[in-house]
Amino acid sequence: MNKTINKNYFHLNKKLYGKDSAIKLTLPDGSIYKYMHDDVYDSCLPEFLDESKKRSSFKKYGKWTDSKRIPVWILNKFPELFKIL
């Protein structure tokens, strides 16, 4: 059984990985999404580790956040992983 975590910012974190967590995300514009943390994490990991992509903060800190939106590159590449509520 998964645990739902409420967030007001997009959040992927290495420390949360493997805990079967669903994220309910409420963005500043009022839109609400739900995603399975580990599914998005697994899908994004190759991009985060690709040196040419300039996503060094993930490699350095083990997390990726965005306070305003789901990052466009993630939403465009993996739209099936996000459910609009």
C-alpha positions in Angstrom: 0.0 0.0 0.0 1.4 3.4 -0.9 1.6 6.4 1.2 0.4 9.8 -0.3 2.5 12.8 0.5 1.1 16.3 -0.1 3.5 18.8 -1.6 3.2 22.3 -3.0 6.3 21.9 -5.2 7.6 19.2 -7.6 9.8 16.8 -5.6 12.1 13.9 -6.5 14.4 12.7 -3.7 16.8 9.8 -3.4 15.9 9.5 0.3 12.3 8.9 -0.7 13.1 6.3 -3.2 11.8 2.8 -2.5 9.2 3.9 0.0 6.2 3.3 -2.5 5.1 7.0 -2.1 2.6 8.8 -4.2 3.0 12.6 -4.4 -0.1 14.8 -4.5 1.2 18.0 -6.0 -0.8 21.3 -5.7 0.9 24.0 -7.9 0.6 27.8 -7.4 -1.8 28.1 -10.3 -4.2 25.7 -8.5 -3.6 22.7 -10.7 -3.3 19.3 -8.9 -1.4 16.3 -10.0 -0.6 12.9 -8.6 2.4 10.8 -9.4 4.2 7.8 -8.1 7.6 9.0 -6.9 9.6 6.0 -7.8 8.2 5.7 -11.3 9.1 9.3 -12.1 12.4 8.9 -10.4 13.3 5.8 -12.4 12.2 7.4 -15.7 14.2 10.6 -15.0 17.4 9.0 -13.7 19.2 8.6 -17.0 18.6 12.3 -17.8 19.9 13.3 -14.3 23.1 11.3 -14.7 23.8 12.4 -18.3 26.7 14.8 -18.0 25.6 16.7 -21.1 22.2 17.7 -19.6 23.6 20.1 -17.0 21.5 18.6 -14.1 24.4 18.5 -11.7 22.3 19.5 -8.6 20.6 16.1 -8.7 24.0 14.3 -8.8 25.3 16.6 -6.0 22.3 16.6 -3.7 20.2 13.6 -4.7 17.1 15.6 -5.3 15.3 17.7 -7.8 12.6 20.2 -7.0 10.7 23.0 -8.7 8.4 25.3 -6.8 6.4 26.6 -9.7 5.7 23.6 -12.1 6.5 20.1 -13.1 9.7 20.7 -15.1 8.7 20.9 -18.7 11.2 18.4 -19.9 9.8 15.8 -17.5 6.2 16.5 -18.2 6.8 16.4 -22.0 8.9 13.2 -21.9 6.7 11.3 -19.4 3.2 12.6 -19.5 1.7 9.2 -18.7 3.3 9.3 -15.2 1.2 12.2 -14.1 -2.5 12.1 -13.3 -4.4 15.4 -13.3 -6.9 15.5 -10.4 
